[in-house]
Amino acid sequence: MGGASSLPQYKMDASPRGVCVIINNEKFKGSPERKGSTKDADSLCYIFKKLGFKVLLYKNQTAEQMNDLLEGISDQNHENYDCFVCCILSHGSRGPSICGTDNNLIRVNKLIGYFRASECESLAGKPKLFFIQACQGSTRQKGYEHADFIQKHQSKELWDFHSYQPEMKYRDDIDLTRPDSRMLLPDEADFVLGYATLPGYVSFRNEESGSWFISMLVPMMDTYASKHDLLSILVKVNEEVAKKVTEDGQYKQISAPMFTLRKKLFF
């Protein structure tokens, strides 16, 4: 279970641990094929089966199919599970948004929203993990020289950017001046969003070895899942992704996890 810790830990002893949904979009109408993505999907199937999850793999989903798929899974009863995992491999854009094979975009927030405590009560208080291999913009990130860095040059680098940029409208922040005295679980608690890259930037993918992010996420989880908590592993993933560089030596990438976990998560 990962060793001693003074912080509380999520319960992770169900068998299976939970459902792991993997969506692998490779072929798109009028957009480049995501060569190398099968390597990512196979690696994710391997690691989450090893970690005790029931793995469900879906290929080449339209935006509507992705929406209906995750909405349907959130409606299922997860009472006997301790966790939920979703991995999405696709083109992407600002928002962040995920591109379906029909070239329509769907907001990540909409997809994860189906698993909020108020929407999926059987997963309330349990960790919900989303790993998103997709671009979040069109900018290629540059690096700078540092003595501690050993750069790993890549070949045949591609990126998962979708050129269509929909107009995004955001609501203003709301100031709640009257606190509620009841003990409530925050609706957005217990999530991990493992993004391949920062907002505004592309994420790179190799035709033979898969994407930079997934090709580091899986071996780091394989090596450390029995020893360290998930967030510590994701810091290590950041370190390894940051070592990579494109073949011309110009462009870099850093993965960008976000989380609302309340406890340590050991597999």
C-alpha positions as CSV (number, residue, x, y, z in Angstrom):
1,M,0.0,0.0,0.0
2,G,3.0,2.3,-0.3
3,G,4.6,2.7,3.1
4,A,4.0,4.7,6.2
5,S,2.6,8.2,6.1
6,S,1.4,10.7,8.7
7,L,-1.2,12.0,6.3
8,P,-4.6,10.2,5.7
9,Q,-4.8,7.8,2.8
10,Y,-7.6,6.8,0.4
11,K,-8.8,3.3,0.9
12,M,-7.5,1.2,-2.1
13,D,-8.2,-2.5,-1.4
14,A,-11.2,-3.3,-3.6
15,S,-10.9,-6.0,-6.2
16,P,-11.0,-4.7,-8.9
17,R,-9.8,-1.3,-7.7
18,G,-12.3,0.4,-10.1
19,V,-13.0,1.0,-13.7
20,C,-10.3,2.5,-16.0
21,V,-11.6,3.9,-19.3
22,I,-9.1,4.5,-22.1
23,I,-10.2,6.5,-25.1
24,N,-7.8,6.3,-28.0
25,N,-8.6,8.6,-30.9
26,E,-6.2,7.9,-33.8
27,K,-8.1,8.5,-37.1
28,F,-9.8,11.8,-37.7
29,K,-12.0,13.2,-40.5
30,G,-9.8,15.7,-42.3
31,S,-7.1,15.9,-39.5
32,P,-3.7,14.1,-39.2
33,E,-3.7,10.6,-37.9
34,R,-2.2,10.3,-34.4
35,K,0.5,7.8,-35.3
36,G,2.1,6.2,-32.2
37,S,-1.1,6.5,-30.1
38,T,-1.6,2.7,-30.1
39,K,1.6,2.4,-28.2
40,D,0.2,4.8,-25.5
41,A,-3.1,2.9,-25.3
42,D,-1.4,-0.5,-25.0
43,S,0.9,0.8,-22.2
44,L,-2.0,2.3,-20.3
45,C,-3.9,-1.0,-20.6
46,Y,-0.9,-2.8,-19.2
47,I,-0.2,-0.6,-16.2
48,F,-3.9,-0.2,-15.0
49,K,-4.5,-3.9,-15.4
50,K,-1.4,-4.5,-13.3
51,L,-2.7,-2.0,-10.7
52,G,-5.9,-4.0,-10.4
53,F,-8.4,-2.0,-12.5
54,K,-11.0,-3.2,-14.8
55,V,-9.8,-1.7,-18.1
56,L,-12.2,-0.7,-20.9
57,L,-10.6,0.4,-24.2
58,Y,-12.6,2.5,-26.7
59,K,-11.2,3.6,-30.1
60,N,-11.9,6.5,-32.4
61,Q,-14.8,8.2,-30.6
62,T,-16.6,11.3,-31.9
63,A,-17.2,14.1,-29.4
64,E,-20.8,13.0,-28.9
65,Q,-19.7,9.4,-28.3
66,M,-17.1,10.5,-25.7
67,N,-19.7,12.5,-24.0
68,D,-22.3,9.7,-24.0
69,L,-19.7,7.1,-23.0
70,L,-18.5,9.0,-19.9
71,E,-22.0,10.1,-18.9
72,G,-23.1,6.5,-19.1
73,I,-20.2,5.2,-17.0
74,S,-20.9,7.9,-14.4
75,D,-24.4,6.7,-14.1
76,Q,-23.2,3.2,-13.2
77,N,-22.9,2.0,-9.6
78,H,-19.3,2.3,-8.4
79,E,-20.0,1.5,-4.7
80,N,-17.8,-1.6,-4.8
81,Y,-14.9,0.3,-6.2
82,D,-12.3,2.6,-4.6
83,C,-11.3,4.7,-7.6
84,F,-12.1,5.7,-11.1
85,V,-9.6,6.3,-13.9
86,C,-10.0,7.9,-17.4
87,C,-7.3,8.3,-20.0
88,I,-8.0,10.3,-23.2
89,L,-5.6,10.2,-26.1
90,S,-6.5,12.6,-28.9
91,H,-5.9,15.9,-30.6
92,G,-6.8,18.9,-28.4
93,S,-7.1,22.6,-28.2
94,R,-7.5,25.5,-25.8
95,G,-10.1,25.3,-23.2
96,P,-8.8,22.7,-22.6
97,S,-10.9,20.8,-25.1
98,I,-10.6,17.3,-26.6
99,C,-11.2,16.6,-30.3
100,G,-13.5,13.8,-31.4
101,T,-12.8,11.9,-34.6
102,D,-15.5,14.0,-36.2
103,N,-13.3,17.1,-35.5
104,N,-15.8,18.5,-33.0
105,L,-14.4,19.7,-29.7
106,I,-15.7,18.9,-26.2
107,R,-14.6,20.7,-23.1
108,V,-12.6,18.6,-20.5
109,N,-14.6,20.2,-17.8
110,K,-17.8,18.8,-19.2
111,L,-16.4,15.3,-19.3
112,I,-15.0,15.3,-15.8
113,G,-18.2,17.1,-14.5
114,Y,-20.1,13.8,-14.8
115,F,-18.0,12.4,-12.0
116,R,-18.5,15.3,-9.5
117,A,-19.8,14.1,-6.1
118,S,-23.3,15.5,-6.9
119,E,-23.4,13.8,-10.3
120,C,-21.9,10.4,-9.3
121,E,-22.7,9.7,-5.7
122,S,-21.1,6.2,-5.7
123,L,-17.7,7.8,-6.3
124,A,-18.2,10.6,-3.8
125,G,-15.1,10.8,-1.5
126,K,-13.1,8.5,-3.8
127,P,-10.3,9.5,-6.2
128,K,-11.1,10.2,-9.8
129,L,-8.0,10.3,-12.0
130,F,-8.0,11.8,-15.5
131,F,-4.9,11.6,-17.7
132,I,-5.2,13.8,-20.8
133,Q,-2.7,13.3,-23.7
134,A,-3.6,16.2,-26.0
135,C,-2.4,19.6,-26.9
136,Q,-3.7,22.7,-25.1
137,G,-2.7,25.2,-27.7
138,S,-0.4,25.8,-30.7
139,T,2.7,27.2,-29.1
140,R,5.9,25.0,-29.0
141,Q,7.7,25.5,-25.7
142,K,11.3,26.4,-25.8
143,G,14.0,25.6,-23.2
144,Y,17.1,27.1,-21.7
145,E,20.5,25.6,-20.9
146,H,21.0,24.3,-17.4
147,A,23.9,22.2,-16.1
148,D,21.8,19.6,-14.3
149,F,19.8,18.7,-17.5
150,I,20.5,15.7,-19.6
151,Q,18.4,16.1,-22.7
152,K,16.9,13.1,-24.5
153,H,16.5,13.9,-28.2
154,Q,13.5,12.6,-29.9
155,S,12.8,11.8,-33.6
156,K,9.8,12.2,-35.8
157,E,8.1,14.5,-33.3
158,L,4.4,15.2,-33.9
159,W,1.9,17.2,-31.8
160,D,-1.7,16.8,-30.9
161,F,-3.0,20.3,-31.6
162,H,-6.4,20.9,-33.2
163,S,-6.4,24.1,-35.1
164,Y,-10.1,25.0,-34.6
165,Q,-10.3,27.5,-31.7
166,P,-13.9,27.9,-30.5
167,E,-14.9,31.1,-28.6
168,M,-14.8,30.3,-24.9
169,K,-16.9,32.3,-22.4
170,Y,-16.2,32.2,-18.7
171,R,-18.4,33.2,-15.8
172,D,-17.0,35.7,-13.3
173,D,-15.9,34.4,-9.9
174,I,-18.6,34.4,-7.3
175,D,-18.0,35.6,-3.8
176,L,-20.0,33.6,-1.3
177,T,-20.4,35.7,1.8
178,R,-22.7,33.4,3.8
179,P,-21.0,30.2,4.8
180,D,-23.1,27.0,5.1
181,S,-22.8,25.5,8.6
182,R,-23.4,21.9,7.3
183,M,-20.5,19.5,6.9
184,L,-20.3,19.1,3.1
185,L,-17.9,17.4,0.8
186,P,-16.7,19.8,-1.9
187,D,-18.3,18.8,-5.3
188,E,-14.9,19.1,-7.1
189,A,-12.9,17.3,-4.5
190,D,-10.8,14.1,-5.0
191,F,-9.8,14.7,-8.6
192,V,-6.4,14.4,-10.3
193,L,-6.1,15.9,-13.8
194,G,-2.9,14.8,-15.4
195,Y,-2.4,17.0,-18.4
196,A,0.4,16.3,-20.9
197,T,1.3,19.9,-21.3
198,L,0.5,23.4,-20.0
199,P,-2.3,25.6,-21.3
200,G,-1.4,27.2,-24.6
201,Y,1.2,24.6,-25.6
202,V,1.5,21.6,-27.9
203,S,2.3,18.2,-26.6
204,F,4.7,15.9,-28.5
205,R,4.3,12.4,-29.7
206,N,6.7,10.0,-31.3
207,E,5.6,7.5,-34.0
208,E,7.5,4.6,-32.5
209,S,7.5,5.2,-28.8
210,G,4.2,7.1,-28.3
211,S,3.7,10.5,-26.6
212,W,6.3,12.0,-24.3
213,F,3.9,12.2,-21.5
214,I,2.4,8.6,-21.6
215,S,5.8,7.1,-22.3
216,M,7.0,8.5,-19.0
217,L,3.8,8.1,-17.0
218,V,3.6,4.4,-17.4
219,P,7.1,3.4,-16.5
220,M,7.2,5.7,-13.6
221,M,3.9,4.2,-12.3
222,D,5.3,0.7,-13.0
223,T,8.4,1.4,-11.0
224,Y,7.1,3.5,-8.1
225,A,3.4,2.7,-7.6
226,S,4.2,0.2,-4.8
227,K,6.5,2.6,-3.1
228,H,5.3,6.2,-3.4
229,D,2.0,8.1,-3.6
230,L,0.6,9.2,-6.9
231,L,1.4,12.9,-6.6
232,S,5.1,12.1,-5.9
233,I,5.1,9.9,-9.0
234,L,3.6,12.7,-11.1
235,V,6.5,15.0,-10.0
236,K,8.9,12.4,-11.2
237,V,7.0,12.2,-14.5
238,N,7.4,16.0,-14.8
239,E,11.1,15.6,-14.3
240,E,11.4,12.9,-17.0
241,V,9.2,14.7,-19.6
242,A,11.2,17.9,-19.0
243,K,14.4,16.1,-20.1
244,K,13.1,15.4,-23.5
245,V,13.8,17.6,-26.5
246,T,12.9,17.6,-30.2
247,E,15.3,16.3,-32.8
248,D,16.4,19.8,-33.7
249,G,17.2,20.6,-30.1
250,Q,14.7,23.6,-29.9
251,Y,11.5,22.5,-28.3
252,K,10.6,21.1,-24.9
253,Q,7.5,20.0,-22.9
254,I,6.5,19.9,-19.3
255,S,3.5,17.9,-18.1
256,A,1.0,19.7,-15.8
257,P,-0.9,17.8,-13.2
258,M,-3.7,19.5,-11.2
259,F,-5.4,18.0,-8.2
260,T,-8.0,18.4,-5.5
261,L,-7.1,15.3,-3.5
262,R,-7.7,15.4,0.2
263,K,-5.5,12.4,1.1
264,K,-2.5,10.5,-0.1
265,L,-3.2,8.1,-2.9
266,F,-1.2,4.8,-2.9
267,F,-2.0,2.0,-5.3
